Amino acid sequence: MRYGFTTGSCAAAAAKAAAYMLLTGIVKKEITIETPKGIPYHAKILDISRGETEVSCAVEKDGGDDPDITTGAWIYAKVSYEEEMNSQLRIEGGAGVGRVTRKGLDQPIGNAAINHVPREMIEKEVEEVCRIADYTGGLRIEISVPEGEKLAAHTFNPRLGIVGGISILGTSGIVEPMSSQALLDTIRIELRQRREEGFDYVVVSPGNYGLDFMKKTYGYDLDRSVKCSNFIGATIDMAVEAGFRKMLLTGHVGKLIKVAGGIMNTHSREADCRMELLAAFAVREQMDSRQVCKILECVTTQEAIPVLEASGKLQMVMNRIAERVCYYTENRAGGKMKIDCILYDNAFGELAKSKGAKEWFTLLEQEQGQ
């Protein structure tokens, strides 16, 4: 599969080209930069606009074979003389580049969401041009993305407290196809943000499935939780590392039934033994073997719930599942974090919750009332 290049690489390439054209007066339609990964990026330079005191140009984002929402976006850099800054570079965010409004991110509150590695890349490439052109004055570099605000609505930025556009990101400079690292990085950021806001407890959910149920039943907005996707084990590891003492894991039984079997990555590619586990729990509660066979023939947990209900074993089975979810997650946390859970199904509502889950709602009500 073909790798691509990050928004940080695009910004650095555009900034280098704009600086070169400003300081030498020579049009540059292609430019090469070195990514932190050591892979050179040969970028085509688009939409060149030249003036006496500033030059602007763009690089089109190429995400390779990764399904990246920013692929095709034009990343602009405008470089202008900054007479008040001797031999210094000032990097700013323009239209379509988000601005940080919450603690715990790569940049402080108020800064443009241009992460430190892309900033270092921009500085390195522009400083190289300054040496070539024998320029010792200051430069202002403004990065912008005309479609950035629209694109940001499809990213995690609104949840993270980055407003007004996308982030200029990248640690290696390249985009690896189908990489899970970006999602894991986002989970880590959300946990860090909450910890820095002073909380030692956190609600974690695989996603927004069940959002209406949680709002209606408990008055809690799942959008306030940390979304862990399928990475339940990795999220627990990061929460322990961040210093959290308590976690509430809330999710659909079709996802958390896997955790009750000790599975910490719940993607179907990694493990899909939902019906087998459900059947095992039913056997544990002495359910009739014919009914157990019916469960094994079901395609989804929602289809199996009426079978459990008809047998009179639903509540016992679900309570046992919740108990084992807590057992395996607390085991993963190495005893360093108390973990409770709530299991639900959108059609059947709450199925079970651990003994300590009730205490959470007083805690969350107080938090939401602040």
C-alpha positions in Angstrom: 0.0 0.0 0.0 1.2 3.5 -0.8 2.0 5.8 2.1 1.2 9.5 2.1 2.5 12.7 3.7 1.2 14.5 6.7 -0.3 18.0 6.9 3.0 18.9 8.7 5.0 17.8 5.7 2.8 19.7 3.3 3.1 22.9 5.4 6.9 22.6 5.6 7.2 22.1 1.9 4.9 25.0 1.1 6.8 27.2 3.6 10.2 26.3 2.1 9.0 27.0 -1.4 7.4 30.4 -0.4 10.6 31.4 1.5 12.8 30.4 -1.5 10.7 32.5 -3.9 10.6 35.5 -1.6 14.3 35.5 -0.8 15.7 34.6 -4.3 13.0 35.9 -6.7 13.1 32.6 -8.5 9.8 30.7 -9.1 9.8 27.3 -7.6 7.3 24.8 -8.9 8.7 21.7 -7.1 10.4 21.4 -3.7 12.0 18.6 -1.7 12.0 18.3 2.1 13.4 15.6 4.4 10.7 14.1 6.7 11.6 13.1 10.3 11.1 9.5 9.0 14.1 10.0 6.7 11.9 9.7 3.6 12.2 12.7 1.2 9.0 14.4 0.1 9.0 15.8 -3.4 6.1 18.2 -3.5 4.5 20.1 -6.4 4.0 23.8 -5.7 0.5 25.2 -6.6 -1.3 28.5 -6.7 1.9 30.7 -6.5 1.2 34.4 -5.6 4.3 36.6 -5.5 4.7 40.1 -4.2 7.7 42.3 -3.1 7.3 41.6 0.6 5.4 38.3 0.7 4.9 35.1 -1.3 2.1 32.5 -0.9 1.8 29.0 -2.4 0.2 25.7 -1.7 0.8 22.0 -1.6 -2.0 19.4 -2.1 -2.3 16.9 0.8 -1.7 13.3 -0.4 -2.7 10.8 2.2 -1.6 7.8 0.1 -3.8 4.8 0.6 -4.9 5.9 4.1 -8.6 7.0 4.3 -7.6 10.5 5.5 -10.3 13.2 5.5 -7.6 15.9 4.7 -6.5 14.2 1.5 -6.9 16.6 -1.4 -6.9 19.7 0.8 -4.5 22.5 -0.2 -2.1 23.5 2.6 -1.0 27.1 2.1 2.1 28.9 3.4 2.5 32.7 3.2 6.0 33.9 4.0 6.6 37.6 4.5 9.4 39.9 5.9 9.3 40.5 9.6 11.6 43.5 10.1 11.1 43.7 13.9 12.4 40.1 14.3 16.1 39.8 13.6 17.0 36.3 12.3 13.9 34.8 13.8 11.0 32.9 12.4 7.4 33.4 13.6 4.9 30.6 12.7 1.2 31.5 12.8 -2.0 29.8 11.8 -4.3 31.4 9.3 -7.8 30.6 8.0 -8.8 27.0 8.4 -6.1 26.1 10.9 -7.6 25.4 14.3 -6.9 27.2 17.5 -6.3 25.6 20.9 -8.9 26.3 23.6 -8.2 23.5 26.1 -5.2 22.3 28.2 -3.5 19.1 27.5 -2.8 19.5 23.8 0.5 19.7 22.0 0.3 23.5 22.0 -0.8 25.9 24.8 -4.2 27.6 24.9 -4.5 30.4 22.3 -1.9 29.0 19.9 -2.6 27.8 16.4 -3.0 24.0 16.3 0.3 23.5 14.5 2.1 20.8 16.5 5.7 21.0 17.6 7.1 18.5 15.1 5.6 20.3 12.1 6.8 23.6 13.6 10.3 22.1 13.8 10.1 20.9 10.2 9.0 24.3 9.0 11.8 26.0 10.9 14.4 23.6 9.6 13.4 23.9 6.0 13.0 27.7 6.0 16.3 28.2 7.9 18.0 26.1 5.1 16.6 28.6 2.5 17.8 31.5 4.6 21.3 30.1 4.6 21.3 29.6 0.9 20.0 33.1 0.3 22.4 34.6 2.9 19.4 36.2 4.6 19.7 37.0 8.3 16.5 38.9 8.9 13.1 37.7 10.4 10.3 36.0 8.6 6.6 35.5 9.4 5.2 32.2 8.2 1.4 31.8 8.1 -0.1 28.3 7.4 -3.7 28.2 6.2 -6.1 25.6 4.8 -9.1 27.2 3.0 -11.3 24.1 3.5 -10.0 23.5 7.0 -13.0 24.6 9.0 -15.3 22.4 7.0 -13.0 19.5 7.2 -12.6 19.9 11.0 -16.2 18.9 11.5 -15.3 15.4 10.5 -12.3 15.1 12.8 -11.8 14.9 16.6 -10.9 18.6 16.8 -14.3 19.8 18.1 -14.1 17.2 20.9 -10.5 18.1 21.8 -11.2 21.8 22.1 -9.6 22.9 18.8 -11.8 25.4 17.1 -11.9 27.0 13.6 -10.1 24.4 11.6 -7.9 21.4 11.3 -4.6 20.7 13.0 -1.3 20.6 11.3 0.0 17.3 12.5 2.6 14.5 12.1 5.5 13.1 14.0 7.1 11.1 11.2 6.1 13.3 8.3 4.4 10.4 6.5 1.0 8.8 6.7 1.1 5.0 7.1 -1.9 3.3 5.4 -4.6 2.1 7.8 -2.5 3.1 10.8 -4.2 2.9 14.2 -1.7 5.3 15.7 -3.7 8.4 15.1 -6.6 7.1 17.0 -4.5 5.9 19.9 -2.8 9.3 20.0 -6.3 10.9 20.2 -7.3 8.7 23.1 -4.1 9.6 24.9 -4.7 13.3 24.4 -8.3 13.1 25.7 -7.2 11.2 28.8 -4.4 13.7 29.4 -6.7 16.7 29.0 -9.1 15.3 31.5 -6.4 14.5 34.0 -4.9 18.0 33.6 -8.4 19.4 34.3 -8.0 17.8 37.8 -10.1 14.7 37.5 -8.9 11.3 38.7 -11.9 9.5 37.3 -13.0 9.0 33.7 -15.9 7.6 31.7 -14.8 5.5 28.7 -17.0 4.2 25.9 -16.2 2.4 22.7 -18.3 5.0 20.8 -21.6 6.9 20.6 -23.7 3.7 20.1 -26.2 4.0 22.8 -26.0 7.8 23.1 -29.7 8.3 23.3 -30.1 5.5 25.9 -27.5 7.0 28.2 -29.0 10.5 27.9 -32.5 9.2 28.6 -31.7 6.7 31.3 -28.9 8.5 33.2 -28.9 12.0 31.9 -25.3 11.5 30.8 -24.0 12.7 27.5 -21.7 10.0 26.1 -20.0 12.7 24.0 -18.4 13.8 27.3 -16.7 10.4 27.6 -13.4 9.3 26.2 -14.0 7.3 23.1 -11.7 4.2 23.0 -13.1 2.5 19.9 -11.9 -1.1 20.0 -8.8 -0.3 22.0 -10.1 -1.1 25.5 -6.9 -2.6 26.8 -4.7 0.1 25.5 -7.0 2.8 26.9 -6.8 1.2 30.3 -3.0 1.2 30.1 -2.9 4.8 29.2 -5.4 5.7 31.9 -3.3 4.0 34.5 -0.2 5.8 33.2 -2.0 9.1 33.4 -2.8 8.5 37.1 -6.6 7.9 37.0 -7.9 6.0 40.0 -11.4 5.1 38.7 -13.0 4.3 35.4 -16.6 3.7 34.3 -16.7 1.5 31.1 -20.1 1.8 29.4 -21.0 0.1 26.2 -23.2 -2.1 24.1 -23.3 -5.8 25.2 -22.3 -6.8 21.7 -18.9 -5.1 22.3 -18.3 -5.7 26.0 -19.2 -9.4 25.9 -15.8 -9.8 24.3 -14.1 -8.0 27.2 -15.9 -10.4 29.5 -13.8 -13.1 27.8 -10.6 -11.2 28.4 -10.4 -9.8 24.9 -8.9 -6.3 25.1 -9.1 -5.4 21.4 -12.7 -5.9 20.3 -12.3 -5.4 16.6 -14.0 -8.3 14.7 -10.7 -8.8 12.9 -9.0 -9.6 16.2 -11.8 -11.6 17.8 -15.5 -12.3 17.2 -16.7 -15.0 19.7 -19.8 -13.1 21.0 -22.2 -15.9 20.7 -19.8 -18.5 22.0 -19.1 -16.4 25.1 -22.8 -15.6 25.6 -23.5 -19.3 25.4 -20.8 -20.1 27.9 -22.3 -17.6 30.4 -25.7 -19.2 29.8 -24.3 -22.6 30.6 -22.7 -21.2 33.7 -26.2 -20.2 34.8 -27.5 -23.7 34.1 -29.6 -22.7 31.1 -31.3 -25.6 29.1 -29.0 -27.0 26.5 -31.5 -26.5 23.7 -31.8 -22.9 24.5 -28.0 -22.6 24.6 -27.9 -24.0 21.1 -30.4 -21.4 20.0 -28.1 -18.7 21.3 -25.2 -20.2 19.2 -27.4 -20.0 16.1 -28.0 -16.3 16.7 -26.1 -13.7 14.6 -26.2 -10.8 17.1 -26.5 -10.4 20.8 -29.7 -8.5 20.3 -31.2 -11.5 18.6 -30.1 -13.7 21.6 -31.5 -11.5 24.3 -35.1 -12.8 23.8 -33.9 -16.3 24.1 -32.3 -15.5 27.4 -35.3 -13.6 28.5 -37.7 -16.5 27.7 -35.5 -18.9 29.8 -35.6 -16.6 32.8 -31.8 -16.4 32.8 -31.3 -12.9 31.3 -30.5 -10.9 34.4 -28.3 -13.6 35.9 -26.3 -14.0 32.7 -25.9 -10.2 32.2 -24.9 -9.7 35.8 -22.2 -12.4 35.4 -21.0 -10.7 32.2 -20.7 -7.4 34.0 -18.8 -9.0 36.8 -16.3 -10.6 34.4 -15.9 -7.3 32.5 -14.8 -5.7 35.7 -12.6 -8.6 36.6 -10.6 -8.6 33.3 -10.4 -4.8 33.1 -9.1 -4.4 36.6 -6.7 -7.2 36.0 -5.4 -5.3 33.0 -5.0 -2.2 35.2 -2.9 -4.3 37.5 -5.0 -3.3 40.5 -4.1 0.3 40.1 -7.6 1.5 39.1 -11.2 0.6 40.2 -13.3 -0.1 37.2 -17.1 -0.3 37.0 -19.2 -1.1 33.9 -22.7 -0.7 32.5 -24.0 -3.0 29.7 -26.9 -2.0 27.5 -28.7 -2.7 24.3 -30.5 0.0 22.3 -33.6 -2.1 22.0 -33.7 -3.6 25.5 -32.1 -0.8 27.5 -30.0 -1.4 30.5 -29.0 -5.0 30.9 -26.6 -4.9 33.9 -24.3 -2.7 35.8 -21.6 -3.5 38.3 -22.1 -2.9 42.1 -20.2 0.4 42.1 -21.8 1.9 39.0 -24.6 3.7 41.0 -22.1 5.9 42.8 -21.0 7.2 39.4 -24.2 9.0 38.7 -24.0 11.2 41.8 -20.4 12.0 40.7 -21.3 12.7 37.1 -24.4 14.8 38.1 -22.2 16.9 40.3 -19.6 17.4 37.5 -22.3 18.3 34.9 -23.8 20.8 37.3 -20.5 22.6 37.8 
